[in-house]
Amino acid sequence: MDSPPRLRIGVIGAGRVGAVLGAALRAAGHNCVGVSAVSDLSRLRAEALLPNVEIKSADQVVAESELVVLAVPDSVLPELIRGFSVSGVFVPGQFVAHTSGNYGIGVFESAPEVSPMAIHPAMTFTGTSVDLARIVDAPFGVTTTHTLRPVAEALVVEMGGEPIWVPEEARAIYHTAMVLSSNYLNVLVNEAVSLLAESGMENPQRLLAPLLSASLDNALRLGDKGLTGPIARGDTEVIHKHLEALADRPSSQNAYRALAKLATDRALGAGLLSIDQATELFVELSERP
């Protein structure tokens, strides 16, 4: 016989993340008793991913749940937790998990009555059923108390993900690394696309795709040893030419200088450059008076 649902779960916030994780927990056998959704888009998302789950007020969802999933923007989370606690909506001992990468369990300081968990899926979401397949084997950054760690990690495994332990004190640097590698990668790629397009080249995405795929693979497999290009070769003449090419694009040039300096530092540490080569590069990359 199929085992009965183990927890009554409620989702606060039917955004791209909340509705998907609610659907994943539901597919694992838990009973989704309600979801809060304010905007028309979030209501449509809830209806699509959590069919037959009633859309209720946030207070009602919390009151009826054994596990509450708080999938709300970082700017809202602290006051939301405080409000639920002050108003007596939280049930003592209730499991409450937020999905923020930025916060650990310190954000639950205002709600000592709950059993706090931070469960952050380290991936981007579309807010559609496509994400249900994408979270399989995806890493989830988990932060909680020692006692609750098996519970939080089990929930991640049930959703198909891989729990990765993130100590509370490392939560800020963890989220910084996520943003650096994901959001700013997006910015870098689209800046390169813009440079090519503004120079009259057609289909710059097609031009960049093979290079980007190979570069990412090299970075993940080889680390700093996978760095190629003028920095890895200590070629100051090429770097000078690049800076001149960006002279009319100060924002792009500043970003290039900063990244090239970081690349030089890492290449030196990896033994790809001599101290003399690195010094020449740093001089070339210094701001001109």
C-alpha positions as MATLAB code, in Angstrom:
seq = 'MDSPPRLRIGVIGAGRVGAVLGAALRAAGHNCVGVSAVSDLSRLRAEALLPNVEIKSADQVVAESELVVLAVPDSVLPELIRGFSVSGVFVPGQFVAHTSGNYGIGVFESAPEVSPMAIHPAMTFTGTSVDLARIVDAPFGVTTTHTLRPVAEALVVEMGGEPIWVPEEARAIYHTAMVLSSNYLNVLVNEAVSLLAESGMENPQRLLAPLLSASLDNALRLGDKGLTGPIARGDTEVIHKHLEALADRPSSQNAYRALAKLATDRALGAGLLSIDQATELFVELSERP';
ca = [
       0.000    0.000    0.000;
       1.108    3.543   -0.660;
       2.291    5.316    2.454;
      -0.010    8.160    3.532;
       1.078   11.789    3.238;
       3.419   12.598    6.085;
       3.056   16.354    6.403;
       0.446   18.969    5.712;
       2.342   21.614    3.787;
       1.420   25.174    2.963;
       3.114   27.524    0.530;
       3.349   31.244    1.157;
       4.062   32.907   -2.174;
       3.236   31.252   -5.487;
       6.122   32.833   -7.322;
       8.510   30.997   -9.595;
      10.029   29.040   -6.706;
       7.187   28.471   -4.248;
       4.703   26.841   -6.586;
       7.371   24.524   -8.022;
       8.663   23.363   -4.638;
       5.099   22.914   -3.415;
       4.408   20.714   -6.441;
       7.595   18.733   -5.835;
       6.738   18.113   -2.181;
       3.224   17.161   -3.180;
       4.586   14.695   -5.727;
       6.690   13.189   -2.931;
       3.523   12.318   -1.018;
       2.948   15.311    1.212;
      -0.480   16.922    1.391;
      -0.540   20.522    0.202;
      -3.357   22.100    2.220;
      -3.152   25.593    0.811;
      -1.217   28.230   -1.053;
      -1.252   32.009   -0.792;
      -1.177   33.908   -4.072;
      -1.793   37.625   -4.436;
      -1.197   38.664   -8.047;
      -3.109   37.334  -11.031;
       0.073   35.720  -12.361;
       0.802   33.938   -9.091;
      -2.783   32.685   -8.926;
      -2.480   31.276  -12.447;
       0.844   29.677  -11.511;
      -0.685   28.120   -8.399;
      -3.616   26.743  -10.383;
      -1.260   25.252  -12.993;
       1.306   23.681  -10.661;
      -0.902   22.964   -7.653;
      -4.237   21.942   -9.158;
      -7.069   21.412   -6.666;
      -5.063   23.131   -3.917;
      -7.122   25.915   -2.433;
      -5.788   29.464   -2.602;
      -6.138   30.931    0.891;
      -4.987   33.849    2.979;
      -1.422   33.597    4.274;
      -2.583   33.360    7.903;
      -4.945   30.503    7.082;
      -2.253   28.608    5.156;
       0.153   28.845    8.096;
      -2.462   27.884   10.671;
      -3.406   24.696    8.802;
       0.123   23.502    7.960;
       2.725   21.352    9.663;
       5.392   22.547    7.225;
       5.251   26.111    5.942;
       7.302   27.039    2.873;
       8.041   30.761    2.777;
       8.890   31.564   -0.849;
       8.835   35.350   -0.779;
      11.302   38.102   -1.762;
      14.214   38.715    0.601;
      12.963   42.220    1.309;
       9.690   40.827    2.667;
      10.911   37.788    4.587;
      12.069   39.265    7.946;
       8.902   41.273    8.554;
       6.691   38.429    7.342;
       8.228   36.076    9.904;
       7.967   38.707   12.623;
       4.343   39.394   11.751;
       3.318   35.740   11.861;
       5.018   35.355   15.229;
       3.689   38.518   16.873;
       0.140   37.768   15.728;
       0.343   34.222   17.067;
      -0.196   32.597   13.686;
       2.810   30.285   13.932;
       2.199   27.037   15.801;
       4.865   26.177   18.404;
       7.239   23.565   17.001;
       5.920   24.044   13.471;
       8.400   23.381   10.638;
       9.013   26.609    8.725;
      11.385   26.667    5.758;
      12.281   29.692    3.674;
      13.792   29.471    0.189;
      16.054   32.526    0.320;
      19.708   32.114   -0.542;
      20.617   35.302    1.290;
      19.294   34.390    4.729;
      20.110   31.479    6.998;
      18.078   30.733   10.114;
      19.102   33.954   11.864;
      16.114   35.566   10.182;
      13.904   33.438   12.449;
      15.216   35.183   15.573;
      11.883   36.951   15.935;
      10.027   33.606   15.857;
      11.719   31.330   18.423;
       8.631   29.136   18.616;
       9.138   27.547   15.184;
      11.489   24.862   13.890;
      13.505   26.903   11.353;
      15.057   25.758    8.081;
      16.676   27.560    5.144;
      16.366   25.488    1.974;
      17.635   27.291   -1.127;
      17.549   25.639   -4.564;
      20.762   26.686   -6.318;
      19.254   27.065   -9.760;
      17.139   29.486  -11.752;
      13.400   28.969  -12.120;
      10.877   29.628  -14.868;
       7.894   28.996  -12.611;
       6.570   26.269  -14.898;
       6.396   22.486  -14.861;
       9.761   22.444  -16.666;
      11.380   23.225  -13.319;
      10.124   19.995  -11.768;
      12.529   18.056  -13.969;
      15.321   20.582  -13.527;
      15.389   20.358   -9.728;
      16.141   16.637   -9.936;
      19.778   16.285   -8.825;
      20.001   20.076   -8.384;
      21.931   21.221   -5.289;
      20.009   22.872   -2.453;
      21.836   25.007    0.104;
      20.607   23.823    3.521;
      21.031   25.697    6.793;
      19.264   24.742   10.009;
      19.902   23.507   13.525;
      21.845   20.327   14.174;
      18.643   18.612   15.319;
      16.658   19.602   12.232;
      19.373   18.890    9.685;
      18.122   15.339    8.890;
      14.601   16.716    8.388;
      15.692   19.493    6.031;
      17.965   17.216    4.046;
      15.247   14.567    3.768;
      12.844   17.137    2.330;
      15.407   18.072   -0.315;
      15.994   14.424   -1.217;
      12.251   13.850   -1.493;
      12.043   16.688   -4.009;
      14.796   14.997   -6.023;
      17.519   17.467   -5.087;
      20.920   17.114   -3.456;
      21.276   18.764   -0.033;
      24.473   20.788    0.426;
      25.188   21.866    4.005;
      25.821   25.613    4.378;
      26.879   26.756    7.879;
      24.992   29.777    9.167;
      28.132   31.916    9.233;
      28.852   31.063    5.567;
      25.394   31.951    4.283;
      26.329   35.440    3.060;
      29.387   34.270    1.112;
      27.371   31.323   -0.226;
      24.768   33.644   -1.685;
      27.430   36.030   -2.958;
      29.008   33.167   -4.894;
      25.631   32.156   -6.324;
      24.953   35.691   -7.562;
      28.480   36.121   -8.895;
      28.359   32.888  -10.868;
      24.778   33.134  -12.120;
      23.447   36.681  -12.291;
      26.710   38.334  -13.207;
      27.520   35.628  -15.725;
      24.273   36.626  -17.394;
      25.409   40.262  -17.383;
      28.830   39.403  -18.828;
      27.376   37.288  -21.602;
      24.848   39.917  -22.602;
      27.477   42.655  -22.464;
      29.573   40.632  -24.908;
      26.510   40.093  -27.100;
      25.871   43.837  -27.107;
      29.463   44.663  -28.042;
      29.328   42.305  -31.001;
      25.885   43.468  -32.121;
      26.865   47.141  -31.893;
      29.897   46.335  -34.050;
      27.630   45.080  -36.817;
      27.988   41.337  -36.331;
      24.967   39.183  -36.974;
      23.772   36.495  -34.559;
      26.346   37.149  -31.800;
      24.709   34.496  -29.614;
      25.611   31.835  -32.150;
      29.160   33.150  -32.273;
      29.578   33.012  -28.500;
      27.733   29.782  -27.674;
      30.525   27.236  -28.366;
      33.135   29.394  -26.637;
      30.969   29.928  -23.576;
      30.137   26.238  -23.268;
      33.783   25.208  -23.532;
      34.917   27.928  -21.124;
      32.384   26.906  -18.488;
      33.365   23.260  -18.839;
      37.056   24.129  -18.494;
      36.427   26.309  -15.445;
      34.452   23.611  -13.639;
      36.785   20.752  -14.569;
      40.192   22.418  -14.457;
      39.747   25.380  -12.138;
      42.253   28.206  -12.619;
      44.397   25.931  -14.771;
      41.663   26.128  -17.392;
      42.184   29.863  -17.926;
      43.199   30.763  -21.480;
      43.594   33.994  -23.424;
      45.867   37.034  -23.119;
      45.945   37.098  -19.297;
      47.084   33.478  -19.090;
      49.760   34.295  -21.690;
      50.849   37.546  -20.015;
      50.161   39.404  -23.264;
      50.029   43.067  -22.243;
      49.887   44.287  -25.844;
      46.585   42.509  -26.463;
      45.171   43.782  -23.164;
      46.173   47.328  -24.139;
      44.397   46.911  -27.467;
      41.240   45.684  -25.731;
      41.210   48.657  -23.366;
      41.563   51.025  -26.324;
      38.699   49.295  -28.099;
      36.515   49.985  -25.057;
      37.582   53.625  -24.686;
      34.139   54.862  -25.760;
      32.406   52.432  -23.421;
      33.646   53.417  -19.923;
      31.366   51.022  -18.053;
      32.523   48.095  -20.160;
      36.139   49.177  -19.842;
      35.896   49.440  -16.054;
      34.369   45.971  -15.862;
      37.096   44.613  -18.157;
      39.832   46.132  -15.970;
      38.339   44.709  -12.771;
      37.894   41.228  -14.197;
      41.321   41.241  -15.826;
      42.934   42.204  -12.515;
      41.134   39.367  -10.767;
      42.125   36.989  -13.568;
      45.757   38.103  -13.260;
      45.726   37.498   -9.521;
      44.244   34.016   -9.936;
      46.592   33.154  -12.820;
      49.564   34.147  -10.692;
      48.316   31.994   -7.834;
      47.822   29.052  -10.192;
      51.377   29.312  -11.520;
      50.291   30.353  -15.010;
      52.154   33.664  -14.762;
      55.498   34.746  -13.366;
      55.653   37.647  -10.928;
      57.178   39.837  -13.651;
      54.377   39.004  -16.095;
      51.724   39.687  -13.478;
      53.371   43.004  -12.580;
      53.336   44.126  -16.209;
      49.682   43.209  -16.509;
      48.729   45.071  -13.331;
      50.557   48.175  -14.584;
      48.706   48.003  -17.900;
      45.389   47.534  -16.132;
      45.877   50.439  -13.736;
      43.592   53.397  -14.237;
      45.115   56.085  -16.462;
      45.479   59.568  -14.893;
];
